[in-house]
Amino acid sequence: MMRGMGNMQNMMKQMQKMQKKMAQAQEELGEERIEGTAGGGMVTVVISGHKEVLEVNIKEEVVDPEDIEMLQDLVLAATNDAIKKCDELTNNTMGQFTKGMNLPGMF
């Protein structure tokens, strides 16, 4: 009966170690800068690994007062591009912790 307890404690230690590593990886993700672009680089959006928008850069030649909609679409596309890249980075980074574990809804 006591042997089972030892295994349980060992498992708990492993979980704590993994949680620490996951927290560190999450923190490092927050420091990442991911760039999304649209219109061949006419609009660039930079976000953090925590999906916080840090920068929006718009080239002058794409600004047309007659066509605000196109500019809005480009900003939208660049933002979505950055978010998609961020999701891929997050999955690659955090995926190492969930490999082999069946934890639905972790990320």
N, C-alpha and C positions, 0 to 999 in steps of 0.2 A: 504493500500500500504506500509506503514512504517513497518507493522508487518513482512512482507516478508523479508525486509532488515535485521531485527533483527535475523531472522532465518539464513539468509545468513552469517551474521557476526559470529554467533555461530558455524555454520558449518566450516567456515574458521579457527576459533580458534581450533576446534577439529582436523582439518587437520594438522595444525601447530604442535599441541601437538603430533599427531601420527608421523609426519615427524621427530620430535626430538627423539622420542622413537625408530624409525626405524634406524636413524643415529647411535644412541647409540648401538643398537643391532648389526649393521654392524661392528662397531668398536670393540665390544666384540668378534665377530666372527673372526676378524683378529688376535685376541690374542689366539685363540684356537690352539691347536696342535693336528693334526689328524694323526694317524699312519696307514699306509697300509703295508701289508706283503705279501710275496709270498714264495713258496718253503718251507712251514712249518716254516717260520720265518728266513729262510736263508738270505732273503733280506728284509730290512725294509726301508720304505720311510716315512718321517715325513713332513707334509705340514701345512701351516697356514690355517685358515678359509677363507682366501682370495686366496687360491690355490697357494700359493708361496711355492716352495720346500725349506725346511729348512735343512733337513738331508737325506743322503742316507747311509745306513749301510749295508755292505756286509760281511757275515761270510766267513772266510778264506777258509773253506773246500769246498765252492761252486765255488771257482775260479779255473777254469780248462782252461789253455791256449789253449788246443785242442778244447774246446767247448765254445768259446766266445758267440755264438748265444744263448745258454741256459741262460747265465748270463744276456744278453741283454733282453731276454724274461722275466726273473724274475724281473728285474728292472722295465720294462714296466708294468708287472702285479701288482707289489707292488704300483707303482705310480697310476695306474688306480683304484686300491682298495682304496687308500687314497682319490682320487678325488670323488669316488662314496660315501664314508662315509661323505666327506665334503658337497656334494650336499644334502645328507639326512639331515645333521645338519642344513644347510642353509635353506632348505625347512621347517623344523620343527621350526626353530627360526623365520624366516621371515613370515612363513605362518600364524602366529597369527595376523599379521597386515592386511593380505589380506582376511581373513575369512569373508564371508558375503559380500564382495565387489567384484563386477564383473570388475576386472581390468586386461584385457588380456595383456600378455607380460610384467608384472611387474618384474618377476624373471624367 
